[in-house]
Amino acid sequence: MSKPWNSVQPASVSGLVTFVIVCFGAVALGRVKQAMDGLRHECTQMDIRVGVLQHVLLSSRLKEKNRSGRSAAAAANDDDDDNVLRGY
């Protein structure tokens, strides 16, 4: 069974190098894991922002469609009313 990294006692230069690599490797791995967690969080936030933007765009398109539909219907009704009043 291997010893935990904090109980390694370097006996030579190569042992010291191994000790440093193991210690700083663990720190680097921790930083990589933190960076990955940060990226996951940012991706989630961006997904939420994209969804909100899609919702806003869709609702504005629907509102514009309703406005233009009402305007066209109102214009058609106005023309029909004018024709009826004029006797055509």
Summary of the structure (lengths in Angstrom):
residues: 88
radius of gyration: 35.0
end to end distance: 102.2
largest distance: 111.9
contacts: 165
relative contact order: 0.05
helix: 88%
strand: 0%
